[in-house]
Amino acid sequence: MIRIVIAEDQRMLLGALGSLLSLEDDIEVVGKATNGVEAINLVHQTKPDICIMDIEMPEKSGLEAAEELKSFDCKVIILTTFARTGYFQRALKAGVKGYLLKDSPSDELANSIRNVMAGMRIYAPELMDDVYSEGNPLTEREKEVLGLVADGKNTKEIADTMSIKTGTVRNYISTILDKLEVKNRIEAISQSKEKGWFK
């Protein structure tokens, strides 16, 4: 019997997932959590084989919970609506064994659980395509500038930190906005975070 904890903050979906998986002869749902903290506690208490985790949950996100459970003997499968490369790359670093999208058919979830138990890794194909097709277009120097922008530094502070002129910083920022095809610094930072180019 494959023992499972489900973590999902939408209670209706949590109930539906639990009911669907309980219909499978070889799967037993041993716990349900509505946030990342509850999920971690339930995994410690019930010692399941697999924890199915949503990403965007209160108190702790599914990715934060997966990072905490990395050393624990429980395989994590992310089940989310978000096909974001950045989330996926962070999930991979956390040792997640599966990353599935909520619009997948329900029988696919049960099969994925069995495959993960058998030692396979199961990732949504559209995410694999994104990971391989999308590299960071910025140079190391441009990444450094954007990192300092993300830290809240203004043009003069960036110039001082990097020992360059303020005009040079402005040129870098202009190039970054062009390359990322965004209008301003905030969009540049959020796009880079979303694509997993920095946390």
Contact map, one row per residue, 1 for C-alpha under 8 A:
1110000000000000000000000111000000000000000000000000000000000000000000000000000000000000000000000000000000000000000000000000000000000000000000000000000000000000000000000000000000000000000000000000000
1111000000000000000000000111000000000000000000011100000000000000000000000000000000000000000000000000000000000000000010000000000000000000000000000000000000000000000000000000000000000000000000000000000
1111100000000000000000000011110000000000000000011100000000000000000000000000000000000000000000000000000000000000000000000000000000000000000000000000000000000000000000000000000000000000000000000000000
0111110000000000000000000011111000000000000000011111000000000000000000000000000000000000000000000000000000000000000000000000000000000000000000000000000000000000000000000000000000000000000000000000000
0011111000000000000000000000111110000010011000010111000000000000000000000000000000000000000000000000000000000000000000000000000000000000000000000000000000000000000000000000000000000000000000000000000
0001111100000100110000000000101110000010000000000011100000000000000000000000000000000000000000000000000000000000000000000000000000000000000000000000000000000000000000000000000000000000000000000000000
0000111110000100000000000000000111110110000000000011110000000100000000000000000000000000000000000000000000000000000000000000000000000000000000000000000000000000000000000000000000000000000000000000000
0000011111101100000000000000000111100000000000000000110010000000000000000000000000000000000000000000000000000000000000000000000000000000000000000000000000000000000000000000000000000000000000000000000
0000001111100100000000000000000011100000000000000000010011000000000000000000000000000000000000000000000000000000000000000000000000000000000000000000000000000000000000000000000000000000000000000000000
0000000111111100000000000000000001000000000000000000000000000000000000000000000000000000000000000000000000000000000000000000000000000000000000000000000000000000000000000000000000000000000000000000000
0000000111111110000000000000000001000000000000000000000000000000000000000000000000000000000000000000000000000000000000000000000000000000000000000000000000000000000000000000000000000000000000000000000
0000000001111111000000000000000000000000000000000000000000000000000000000000000000000000000000000000000000000000000000000000000000000000000000000000000000000000000000000000000000000000000000000000000
0000000101111111100000000000000000000000000000000000000000000000000000000000000000000000000000000000000000000000000000000000000000000000000000000000000000000000000000000000000000000000000000000000000
0000011111111111110000000000000101000000000000000000000000000000000000000000000000000000000000000000000000000000000000000000000000000000000000000000000000000000000000000000000000000000000000000000000
0000000000111111111000000000000000000000000000000000000000000000000000000000000000000000000000000000000000000000000000000000000000000000000000000000000000000000000000000000000000000000000000000000000
0000000000011111111100000000000000000000000000000000000000000000000000000000000000000000000000000000000000000000000000000000000000000000000000000000000000000000000000000000000000000000000000000000000
0000010000001111111110000000000000000000000000000000000000000000000000000000000000000000000000000000000000000000000000000000000000000000000000000000000000000000000000000000000000000000000000000000000
0000010000000111111111000000100100000000000000000000000000000000000000000000000000000000000000000000000000000000000000000000000000000000000000000000000000000000000000000000000000000000000000000000000
0000000000000011111111100000000000000000000000000000000000000000000000000000000000000000000000000000000000000000000000000000000000000000000000000000000000000000000000000000000000000000000000000000000
0000000000000001111111110000000000000000000000000000000000000000000000000000000000000000000000000000000001000000000000000000000000000000000000000000000000000000000000000000000000000000000000000000000
0000000000000000111111110011100000000000000000000000000000000000000000000000000000000000000000000000000000000100000000000000000000000000000000000000000000000000000000000000000000000000000000000000000
0000000000000000011111111011100000000000000000000000000000000000000000000000000000000000000000000000000000000000000000000000000000000000000000000000000000000000000000000000000000000000000000000000000
0000000000000000001111111010000000000000000000000000000000000000000000000000000000000000000000000000000000000000000000000000000000000000000000000000000000000000000000000000000000000000000000000000000
0000000000000000000111111111000000000000000000000000000000000000000000000000000000000000000000000000000000000100000000000000000000000000000000000000000000000000000000000000000000000000000000000000000
0000000000000000000001111110000000000000000000000000000000000000000000000000000000000000000000000000000000000000000000000000000000000000000000000000000000000000000000000000000000000000000000000000000
1100000000000000000000011111000000000000000000000000000000000000000000000000000000000000000000000000000000000000000000000000000000000000000000000000000000000000000000000000000000000000000000000000000
1111000000000000000011111111100000000000000000000000000000000000000000000000000000000000000000000000000000000000000000000000000000000000000000000000000000000000000000000000000000000000000000000000000
1111000000000000000011010111110000000000000000000000000000000000000000000000000000000000000000000000000000000000000000000000000000000000000000000000000000000000000000000000000000000000000000000000000
0011110000000000010011000011111100000000000000000000000000000000000000000000000000000000000000000000000000000000000000000000000000000000000000000000000000000000000000000000000000000000000000000000000
0011100000000000000000000001111100000000000001010000000000000000000000000000000000000000000000000000000000000000000000000000000000000000000000000000000000000000000000000000000000000000000000000000000
0001110000000000000000000000111110000000010001000000000000000000000000000000000000000000000000000000000000000000000000000000000000000000000000000000000000000000000000000000000000000000000000000000000
0000111100000100010000000000111111000010010000000000000000000000000000000000000000000000000000000000000000000000000000000000000000000000000000000000000000000000000000000000000000000000000000000000000
0000111110000000000000000000001111110110010000000000000000000000000000000000000000000000000000000000000000000000000000000000000000000000000000000000000000000000000000000000000000000000000000000000000
0000001111100100000000000000000111110110000000000000000011000000000000000000000000000000000000000000000000000000000000000000000000000000000000000000000000000000000000000000000000000000000000000000000
0000001110000000000000000000000011111110000000000000000011111100000000000000000000000000000000000000000000000000000000000000000000000000000000000000000000000000000000000000000000000000000000000000000
0000001000000000000000000000000011111111000000000000000011111101100000000000000000000000000000000000000000000000000000000000000000000000000000000000000000000000000000000000000000000000000000000000000
0000000000000000000000000000000000111111100000000000000000110000100000000000000000000000000000000000000000000000000000000000000000000000000000000000000000000000000000000000000000000000000000000000000
0000001000000000000000000000000011111111110000000000000000000000000000000000000000000000000000000000000000000000000000000000000000000000000000000000000000000000000000000000000000000000000000000000000
0000111000000000000000000000000111111111111000000010000000000000100000000000000000000000000000000000000000000000000000000000000000000000000000000000000000000000000000000000000000000000000000000000000
0000000000000000000000000000000000011111111100000000000000000000100110000000000000000000000000000000000000000000000000000000000000000000000000000000000000000000000000000000000000000000000000000000000
0000000000000000000000000000000000001111111110000000000000000000000000000000000000000000000000000000000000000000000000000000000000000000000000000000000000000000000000000000000000000000000000000000000
0000100000000000000000000000001110000111111111100000000000000000000000000000000000000000000000000000000000000000000000000000000000000000000000000000000000000000000000000000000000000000000000000000000
0000100000000000000000000000000000000011111111110010000000000000000000000100000000000000000000000000000000000000000000000000000000000000000000000000000000000000000000000000000000000000000000000000000
0000000000000000000000000000000000000001111111100000000000000000000000000000000000000000000000000000000000000000000000000000000000000000000000000000000000000000000000000000000000000000000000000000000
0000000000000000000000000000000000000000111111100000000000000000000000000000000000000000000000000000000000000000000000000000000000000000000000000000000000000000000000000000000000000000000000000000000
0000000000000000000000000000011000000000011111110000000000000000000000000000000000000000000000000000000000000000000000000000000000000000000000000000000000000000000000000000000000000000000000000000000
0000000000000000000000000000000000000000011111111000000000000000000000001100000000000000000000000000000000000000000000000000000000000000000000000000000000000000000000000000000000000000000000000000000
0111100000000000000000000000010000000000001001111110000000000000000000000100000000000000000000000000000000000000000000000000000000000000000000000000000000000000000000000000000000000000000000000000000
0111000000000000000000000000000000000000000000111110000000000000000000001110000000000000000000000000000000000000000010000000000000000000000000000000000000000000000000000000000000000000000000000000000
0111100000000000000000000000000000000000000000011111000000000000000000000111100000000000000000000000000000000000100010000000000000000000000000000000000000000000000000000000000000000000000000000000000
0001111000000000000000000000000000000010001000011111100000000000000000000111100000000000000000000000000000000000000000000000000000000000000000000000000000000000000000000000000000000000000000000000000
0001111000000000000000000000000000000000000000000111110000000000000000000001111000000000000000000000000000000000000000000000000000000000000000000000000000000000000000000000000000000000000000000000000
0000011100000000000000000000000000000000000000000011111000000100000000000001111100000000000000000000000000000000000000000000000000000000000000000000000000000000000000000000000000000000000000000000000
0000001110000000000000000000000000000000000000000001111110001100000000000000011100000000000000000000000000000000000000000000000000000000000000000000000000000000000000000000000000000000000000000000000
0000000000000000000000000000000000000000000000000000111110001110000000000000011100000000000000000000000000000000000000000000000000000000000000000000000000000000000000000000000000000000000000000000000
0000000000000000000000000000000000000000000000000000011111001100000000000000000000000000000000000000000000000000000000000000000000000000000000000000000000000000000000000000000000000000000000000000000
0000000110000000000000000000000001110000000000000000011111111100000000000000000000000000000000000000000000000000000000000000000000000000000000000000000000000000000000000000000000000000000000000000000
0000000010000000000000000000000001110000000000000000000111111000000000000000000000000000000000000000000000000000000000000000000000000000000000000000000000000000000000000000000000000000000000000000000
0000000000000000000000000000000000111000000000000000000011111000000000000000000000000000000000000000000000000000000000000000000000000000000000000000000000000000000000000000000000000000000000000000000
0000000000000000000000000000000000111000000000000000000011111101100000000000000000000000000000000000000000000000000000000000000000000000000000000000000000000000000000000000000000000000000000000000000
0000000000000000000000000000000000110000000000000000011111111111100000000000000000000000000000000000000000000000000000000000000000000000000000000000000000000000000000000000000000000000000000000000000
0000001000000000000000000000000000110000000000000000111110011111110000000000010000000000000000000000000000000000000000000000000000000000000000000000000000000000000000000000000000000000000000000000000
0000000000000000000000000000000000000000000000000000001000001111111000000000000000000010011001000000000000000000000000000000000000000000000000000000000000000000000000000000000000000000000000000000000
0000000000000000000000000000000000010000000000000000000000011111111100000000000000000000000000000000000000000000000000000000000000000000000000000000000000000000000000000000000000000000000000000000000
0000000000000000000000000000000000011011000000000000000000011111111110000000000000000000000000000000000000000000000000000000000000000000000000000000000000000000000000000000000000000000000000000000000
0000000000000000000000000000000000000000000000000000000000000111111111000001000000000000001001110000000000000000000000000000000000000000000000000000000000000000000000000000000000000000000000000000000
0000000000000000000000000000000000000000000000000000000000000011111111000000000000000000000001100000000000000000000000000000000000000000000000000000000000000000000000000000000000000000000000000000000
0000000000000000000000000000000000000001000000000000000000000001111111100000000000000000000000000000000000000000000000000000000000000000000000000000000000000000000000000000000000000000000000000000000
0000000000000000000000000000000000000001000000000000000000000000111111111100000000000000000000000000000000000000000000000000000000000000000000000000000000000000000000000000000000000000000000000000000
0000000000000000000000000000000000000000000000000000000000000000011111111000000000000000000001110000000000000000000000000000000000000000000000000000000000000000000000000000000000000000000000000000000
0000000000000000000000000000000000000000000000000000000000000000000111111000000000000000000000000000000000000000000000000000000000000000000000000000000000000000000000000000000000000000000000000000000
0000000000000000000000000000000000000000000000000000000000000000000011111100000000000000000000000000000000000000000000000000000000000000000000000000000000000000000000000000000000000000000000000000000
0000000000000000000000000000000000000000000000101000000000000000000011111110000000000000000000000000000000000000000000000000000000000000000000000000000000000000000000000000000000000000000000000000000
0000000000000000000000000000000000000000001000111110000000000000000010011111000000000000000000000000000000000000000000000000000000000000000000000000000000000000000000000000000000000000000000000000000
0000000000000000000000000000000000000000000000001110000000000000000000001111100000000000000000011000000000000000000100000000000000000000000000000000000000000000000000000000000000000000000000000000000
0000000000000000000000000000000000000000000000000111100000000000010000000111110000000000000000111100000000000000000000000000000000000000000000000000000000000000000000000000000000000000000000000000000
0000000000000000000000000000000000000000000000000111100000000000000000000011111000000000000000011111000000000000000000000000000000000000000000000000000000000000000000000000000000000000000000000000000
0000000000000000000000000000000000000000000000000001111000000100000000000001111100000000001000010111000000000000000000000000000000000000000000000000000000000000000000000000000000000000000000000000000
0000000000000000000000000000000000000000000000000001111000000000000000000000111110000000000000000011110000000000000000000000000000000000000000000000000000000000000000000000000000000000000000000000000
0000000000000000000000000000000000000000000000000000111000000000000000000000011111100000000000000011110000000000000000000000000000000000000000000000000000000000000000000000000000000000000000000000000
0000000000000000000000000000000000000000000000000000000000000000000000000000001111100000000000000000111000000000000000000000000000000000000000000000000000000000000000000000000000000000000000000000000
0000000000000000000000000000000000000000000000000000000000000000000000000000000111110010000000000000100000000000000000000000000000000000000000000000000000000000000000000000000000000000000000000000000
0000000000000000000000000000000000000000000000000000000000000000000000000000000111111011000000000000100000000000000000000000011000000000000000000000000000000000000000000000000000000000000000000000000
0000000000000000000000000000000000000000000000000000000000000000000000000000000001111111000000000000000000000000000000000000001000000000000000000000000000000000000000000000000000000000000000000110000
0000000000000000000000000000000000000000000000000000000000000000000000000000000000111111100000000000000000000000000000000000001001100000000000000000000000000000000000000000000000000000000000000111000
0000000000000000000000000000000000000000000000000000000000000000000000000000000000011111110000000000000000000000000000000000000000000000000000000000000000000000000000000000000000000000000000001111100
0000000000000000000000000000000000000000000000000000000000000010000000000000000001111111111000000000000000000000000000000000000000000000000000000000000000000000000000000000000000000000000000000111000
0000000000000000000000000000000000000000000000000000000000000000000000000000000000111111111100000010000000000000000000000000001000000000000000000000000000000000000000000000000000000000000000000000000
0000000000000000000000000000000000000000000000000000000000000000000000000000000000001111111110000000000000000000000000000000000000100000000000000000000000000000000000000000000000000000000000000001000
0000000000000000000000000000000000000000000000000000000000000010000000000000000000000111111111000000000000000000000000000000000000000000000000000000000000000000000000000000000000000000000000000001000
0000000000000000000000000000000000000000000000000000000000000010010000000000010000000011111111110010000000000000000000000000000000000000000000000000000000000000000000000000000000000000000000000000000
0000000000000000000000000000000000000000000000000000000000000000000000000000000000000001111111111000000000000000000000000000000000000000000000000000000000000000000000000000000000000000000000000000000
0000000000000000000000000000000000000000000000000000000000000000000000000000000000000000111111110000000000000000000000000000000000000000000000000000000000000000000000000000000000000000000000000000000
0000000000000000000000000000000000000000000000000000000000000010011001000000000000000000011111110000000000000000000000000000000000000000000000000000000000000000000000000000000000000000000000000000000
0000000000000000000000000000000000000000000000000000000000000000011001000001000000000000001111111000000000000000000000000000000000000000000000000000000000000000000000000000000000000000000000000000000
0000000000000000000000000000000000000000000000000000000000000000010001000011110000000000001111111110000000000000000000000000000000000000000000000000000000000000000000000000000000000000000000000000000
0000000000000000000000000000000000000000000000000000000000000000000000000011100000000000000100111110000000000000000100011110000000000000000000000000000000000000000000000000000000000000000000000000000
0000000000000000000000000000000000000000000000000000000000000000000000000001110000000000000000011111000000000001000100001110000000000000000000000000000000000000000000000000000000000000000000000000000
0000000000000000000000000000000000000000000000000000000000000000000000000000111100000001001000011111100000000000000000000111000000000000000000000000000000000000000000000000000000000000000000000000000
0000000000000000000000000000000000000000000000000000000000000000000000000000111100000000000000000111110100001000000000000111000000000000000000000000000000000000000000000000000000000000000000000000000
0000000000000000000000000000000000000000000000000000000000000000000000000000001111100000000000000011111100000000000000000001000000000000000000000000000000000000000000000000000000000000000000000000000
0000000000000000000000000000000000000000000000000000000000000000000000000000001110000000000000000001111100000000000000000000000000000000000000000000000000000000000000000000000000000000000000000000000
0000000000000000000000000000000000000000000000000000000000000000000000000000000010000000000000000000111110000000000000000000000000000000000000000000000000000000000000000000000000000000000000000000000
0000000000000000000000000000000000000000000000000000000000000000000000000000000000000000000000000001111111011000000000000000000000000000000000000000000000000000000000000000000000000000000000000000000
0000000000000000000000000000000000000000000000000000000000000000000000000000000000000000000000000000001111111000000000000000000000000000000000000000000000000000000000000000000000000000000000000000000
0000000000000000000100000000000000000000000000000000000000000000000000000000000000000000000000000000000111111100000000000000000000000000000000000000000000000000000000000000000000000000000000000000000
0000000000000000000000000000000000000000000000000000000000000000000000000000000000000000000000000000000011111110000000000000000000000000000000000000000000000000000000000000000000000000000000000000000
0000000000000000000000000000000000000000000000000000000000000000000000000000000000000000000000000000000111111111000000000000000000000000000000000000000000000000000000000000000000000000000000000000000
0000000000000000000000000000000000000000000000000000000000000000000000000000000000000000000000000001000111111111100000000000000000000000000000000000000000000000000000000000000000000000000000000000000
0000000000000000000010010000000000000000000000000000000000000000000000000000000000000000000000000000000001111111110000000000000000000000000000000000000000000000000000000000000000000000000000000000000
0000000000000000000000000000000000000000000000000000000000000000000000000000000000000000000000000000000000111111111000000000000000000000000000000000000000000000000000000000000000000000000000000000000
0000000000000000000000000000000000000000000000000000000000000000000000000000000000000000000000000100000000011111111100000100000000000000000000000000000000000000000000000000000000000000000000000000000
0000000000000000000000000000000000000000000000000100000000000000000000000000000000000000000000000000000000001111111110000000000000000000000000000000000000000000000000000000000000000000000000000000000
0000000000000000000000000000000000000000000000000000000000000000000000000000000000000000000000000000000000000111111111000000000000000000000000000000000000000000000000000000000000000000000000000000000
0000000000000000000000000000000000000000000000000000000000000000000000000000000000000000000000000000000000000011111111111100000000000000000000000000000000000000000000000000000000000000000000000000000
0000000000000000000000000000000000000000000000000000000000000000000000000010000000000000000000001100000000000001111111111100000000000000000000000000000000000000000000000000000000000000000000000000000
0100000000000000000000000000000000000000000000001100000000000000000000000000000000000000000000000000000000000000111111110000000000000000000000000000000000000000000000000000000000000000000000000000000
0000000000000000000000000000000000000000000000000000000000000000000000000000000000000000000000000000000000000000011111110000000000000000000000000000000000000000000000000000000000000000000000000000000
0000000000000000000000000000000000000000000000000000000000000000000000000000000000000000000000000000000000000000001111111000000000000000000000000000000000000000000000000000000000000000000000000000000
0000000000000000000000000000000000000000000000000000000000000000000000000000000000000000000000001000000000000000001111111100000000000000000000000000000000000000000000000000000000000000000000000000000
0000000000000000000000000000000000000000000000000000000000000000000000000000000000000000000000001100000000000000001100111110000000000000000000000000000000000000000000000000000000000000000000000000000
0000000000000000000000000000000000000000000000000000000000000000000000000000000000000000000000001111000000000001001100011111000000000000000000000000000000000000000000000000000000000000000000000000000
0000000000000000000000000000000000000000000000000000000000000000000000000000000000000000000000001111000000000000000000001111101100000000000000000000000000000000000000000000000000000000000000000000000
0000000000000000000000000000000000000000000000000000000000000000000000000000000000000000000000000011100000000000000000000111111100000000000000000000000000000000000000000000000000000000000000000000000
0000000000000000000000000000000000000000000000000000000000000000000000000000000000000000000000000000000000000000000000000011111110000000000000000000000000000000000000000000000000000000000000000000000
0000000000000000000000000000000000000000000000000000000000000000000000000000000000100000000000000000000000000000000000000001111111000000000000000000000000000000000000000000000000000000000000000000000
0000000000000000000000000000000000000000000000000000000000000000000000000000000000111001000000000000000000000000000000000011111111100000000000000000000000000000000000000000000000000000000000000000000
0000000000000000000000000000000000000000000000000000000000000000000000000000000000000000000000000000000000000000000000000011111111110000000000000000000000000000000000000000000000000000000000000000000
0000000000000000000000000000000000000000000000000000000000000000000000000000000000000000000000000000000000000000000000000000111111111000000000000000000000000000000000000000000000000000000000000000000
0000000000000000000000000000000000000000000000000000000000000000000000000000000000001000000000000000000000000000000000000000011111111100000000000000000000000000000000000000000000000000000000000000000
0000000000000000000000000000000000000000000000000000000000000000000000000000000000001000100000000000000000000000000000000000001111111110000000000000000000000000000000000000000000000000000000000000000
0000000000000000000000000000000000000000000000000000000000000000000000000000000000000000000000000000000000000000000000000000000111111110000000000000000000000000000000000000000000000000000000000000000
0000000000000000000000000000000000000000000000000000000000000000000000000000000000000000000000000000000000000000000000000000000011111110000000000000000000000000000000000000000000000000000000000000000
0000000000000000000000000000000000000000000000000000000000000000000000000000000000000000000000000000000000000000000000000000000001111111000000000000000000000000000000000000000000000000000000000000000
0000000000000000000000000000000000000000000000000000000000000000000000000000000000000000000000000000000000000000000000000000000000111111100000000000000000000000000000000000000000000000000000000000000
0000000000000000000000000000000000000000000000000000000000000000000000000000000000000000000000000000000000000000000000000000000000000111110000000000000000000000000000000000000000000000000000000000100
0000000000000000000000000000000000000000000000000000000000000000000000000000000000000000000000000000000000000000000000000000000000000011111000000000000000000000000000000000000000110000000000000000000
0000000000000000000000000000000000000000000000000000000000000000000000000000000000000000000000000000000000000000000000000000000000000001111111100000000000000000000000000000000100100000000000000000000
0000000000000000000000000000000000000000000000000000000000000000000000000000000000000000000000000000000000000000000000000000000000000000111111100000000000000000000000000000000000000000000000000000000
0000000000000000000000000000000000000000000000000000000000000000000000000000000000000000000000000000000000000000000000000000000000000000011111110000000000000000000000000000000000000000000000000000000
0000000000000000000000000000000000000000000000000000000000000000000000000000000000000000000000000000000000000000000000000000000000000000011111111000000000000000000000000000000000000000000000000000000
0000000000000000000000000000000000000000000000000000000000000000000000000000000000000000000000000000000000000000000000000000000000000000011111111100000000000000000000000001100100000000000000000000000
0000000000000000000000000000000000000000000000000000000000000000000000000000000000000000000000000000000000000000000000000000000000000000011111111110000000000000000000000000000000000000000000000000000
0000000000000000000000000000000000000000000000000000000000000000000000000000000000000000000000000000000000000000000000000000000000000000000111111111000000000000000000000000000000000000000000000000000
0000000000000000000000000000000000000000000000000000000000000000000000000000000000000000000000000000000000000000000000000000000000000000000011111111100000000100000000001001100000000000000000000000000
0000000000000000000000000000000000000000000000000000000000000000000000000000000000000000000000000000000000000000000000000000000000000000000001111111110000000000000000000000100100000000000110000000000
0000000000000000000000000000000000000000000000000000000000000000000000000000000000000000000000000000000000000000000000000000000000000000000000111111111000000000000000000000000000000000000000000000000
0000000000000000000000000000000000000000000000000000000000000000000000000000000000000000000000000000000000000000000000000000000000000000000000011111111110000100000000000000000000000000000000000000000
0000000000000000000000000000000000000000000000000000000000000000000000000000000000000000000000000000000000000000000000000000000000000000000000001111111111000100000000000000000000000000100000000000000
0000000000000000000000000000000000000000000000000000000000000000000000000000000000000000000000000000000000000000000000000000000000000000000000000111111110000000000000000000000000000000000010000000000
0000000000000000000000000000000000000000000000000000000000000000000000000000000000000000000000000000000000000000000000000000000000000000000000000011111110000000000000000000000000000000000000000000000
0000000000000000000000000000000000000000000000000000000000000000000000000000000000000000000000000000000000000000000000000000000000000000000000000001111111000000000000000000000000000000000000000000000
0000000000000000000000000000000000000000000000000000000000000000000000000000000000000000000000000000000000000000000000000000000000000000000000000001111111111100000000000000000000000000000000000000000
0000000000000000000000000000000000000000000000000000000000000000000000000000000000000000000000000000000000000000000000000000000000000000000000000000100111111100000000000000000000000000000000000000000
0000000000000000000000000000000000000000000000000000000000000000000000000000000000000000000000000000000000000000000000000000000000000000000000000000000011111110000001001100000000000000000000000000000
0000000000000000000000000000000000000000000000000000000000000000000000000000000000000000000000000000000000000000000000000000000000000000000000000000000011111111000001000000000000000000000000000000000
0000000000000000000000000000000000000000000000000000000000000000000000000000000000000000000000000000000000000000000000000000000000000000000000000000000011111111100000000000000000000000000000000000000
0000000000000000000000000000000000000000000000000000000000000000000000000000000000000000000000000000000000000000000000000000000000000000000000001001100011111111110001001000000000000000000000000000000
0000000000000000000000000000000000000000000000000000000000000000000000000000000000000000000000000000000000000000000000000000000000000000000000000000000000111111111111011000000000000000000000000000000
0000000000000000000000000000000000000000000000000000000000000000000000000000000000000000000000000000000000000000000000000000000000000000000000000000000000011111111110000000000000000000000000000000000
0000000000000000000000000000000000000000000000000000000000000000000000000000000000000000000000000000000000000000000000000000000000000000000000000000000000001111111000000000000000000000000000000000000
0000000000000000000000000000000000000000000000000000000000000000000000000000000000000000000000000000000000000000000000000000000000000000000000000000000000000111111100000000000000000000000000000000000
0000000000000000000000000000000000000000000000000000000000000000000000000000000000000000000000000000000000000000000000000000000000000000000000000000000000000011111110000000000000000000000000000000000
0000000000000000000000000000000000000000000000000000000000000000000000000000000000000000000000000000000000000000000000000000000000000000000000000000000000000011011111011000000000000000000000000000000
0000000000000000000000000000000000000000000000000000000000000000000000000000000000000000000000000000000000000000000000000000000000000000000000000000000000000011001111111000000000000000000000000000000
0000000000000000000000000000000000000000000000000000000000000000000000000000000000000000000000000000000000000000000000000000000000000000000000000000000000110110000111111100000000000000000000000000000
0000000000000000000000000000000000000000000000000000000000000000000000000000000000000000000000000000000000000000000000000000000000000000000000000000000000000000000011111110000000000000000000000000000
0000000000000000000000000000000000000000000000000000000000000000000000000000000000000000000000000000000000000000000000000000000000000000000000000000000000000010000111111111000000000000000000000000000
0000000000000000000000000000000000000000000000000000000000000000000000000000000000000000000000000000000000000000000000000000000000000000000000001000000000100110000111111111100000000000000000000000000
0000000000000000000000000000000000000000000000000000000000000000000000000000000000000000000000000000000000000000000000000000000000000000000000000000000000100000000001111111110000000000000000000000000
0000000000000000000000000000000000000000000000000000000000000000000000000000000000000000000000000000000000000000000000000000000000000000000000000000000000000000000000111111111000000000000000000000000
0000000000000000000000000000000000000000000000000000000000000000000000000000000000000000000000000000000000000000000000000000000000000000000001001000000000000000000000011111111100000000000000000000000
0000000000000000000000000000000000000000000000000000000000000000000000000000000000000000000000000000000000000000000000000000000000000000000001001100000000000000000000001111111110000000100000000000000
0000000000000000000000000000000000000000000000000000000000000000000000000000000000000000000000000000000000000000000000000000000000000000000000000000000000000000000000000111111111000000000000000000000
0000000000000000000000000000000000000000000000000000000000000000000000000000000000000000000000000000000000000000000000000000000000000000000000000000000000000000000000000011111111100000000000000000000
0000000000000000000000000000000000000000000000000000000000000000000000000000000000000000000000000000000000000000000000000000000000000000010001000100000000000000000000000001111111110000000100000000000
0000000000000000000000000000000000000000000000000000000000000000000000000000000000000000000000000000000000000000000000000000000000000000000000000000000000000000000000000000111111111111100100000000000
0000000000000000000000000000000000000000000000000000000000000000000000000000000000000000000000000000000000000000000000000000000000000000000000000000000000000000000000000000011111111100000000000000000
0000000000000000000000000000000000000000000000000000000000000000000000000000000000000000000000000000000000000000000000000000000000000000110000000000000000000000000000000000001111111000000000000000000
0000000000000000000000000000000000000000000000000000000000000000000000000000000000000000000000000000000000000000000000000000000000000000100000000000000000000000000000000000000111111100000100000000000
0000000000000000000000000000000000000000000000000000000000000000000000000000000000000000000000000000000000000000000000000000000000000000000000000000000000000000000000000000000011111110000000000000000
0000000000000000000000000000000000000000000000000000000000000000000000000000000000000000000000000000000000000000000000000000000000000000000000000000000000000000000000000000000011011111001100000000000
0000000000000000000000000000000000000000000000000000000000000000000000000000000000000000000000000000000000000000000000000000000000000000000000000000000000000000000000000000000010001111101100000000000
0000000000000000000000000000000000000000000000000000000000000000000000000000000000000000000000000000000000000000000000000000000000000000000000000000000000000000000000000000000010000111111100000000000
0000000000000000000000000000000000000000000000000000000000000000000000000000000000000000000000000000000000000000000000000000000000000000000000000000100000000000000000000000100010000011111110000000000
0000000000000000000000000000000000000000000000000000000000000000000000000000000000000000000000000000000000000000000000000000000000000000000000000000000000000000000000000000000000000001111111000000000
0000000000000000000000000000000000000000000000000000000000000000000000000000000000000000000000000000000000000000000000000000000000000000000000000000000000000000000000000000000000000111111111100000000
0000000000000000000000000000000000000000000000000000000000000000000000000000000000000000000000000000000000000000000000000000000000000000000000000100000000000000000000000000000110010111111111110000000
0000000000000000000000000000000000000000000000000000000000000000000000000000000000000000000000000000000000000000000000000000000000000000000000000100010000000000000000000000000000000000111111111000000
0000000000000000000000000000000000000000000000000000000000000000000000000000000000000000000000000000000000000000000000000000000000000000000000000000000000000000000000000000000000000000011111111100000
0000000000000000000000000000000000000000000000000000000000000000000000000000000000000000000000000000000000000000000000000000000000000000000000000000000000000000000000000000000000000000001111111110000
0000000000000000000000000000000000000000000000000000000000000000000000000000000000000000000000000000000000000000000000000000000000000000000000000000000000000000000000000000000000000000000111111111110
0000000000000000000000000000000000000000000000000000000000000000000000000000000000000100000000000000000000000000000000000000000000000000000000000000000000000000000000000000000000000000000011111111111
0000000000000000000000000000000000000000000000000000000000000000000000000000000000011110000000000000000000000000000000000000000000000000000000000000000000000000000000000000000000000000000001111111100
0000000000000000000000000000000000000000000000000000000000000000000000000000000000011110000000000000000000000000000000000000000000000000000000000000000000000000000000000000000000000000000000111111100
0000000000000000000000000000000000000000000000000000000000000000000000000000000000001110110000000000000000000000000000000000000000000000000000000000000000000000000000000000000000000000000000011111111
0000000000000000000000000000000000000000000000000000000000000000000000000000000000000100000000000000000000000000000000000000000000000001000000000000000000000000000000000000000000000000000000011111111
0000000000000000000000000000000000000000000000000000000000000000000000000000000000000000000000000000000000000000000000000000000000000000000000000000000000000000000000000000000000000000000000011001111
0000000000000000000000000000000000000000000000000000000000000000000000000000000000000000000000000000000000000000000000000000000000000000000000000000000000000000000000000000000000000000000000001001111
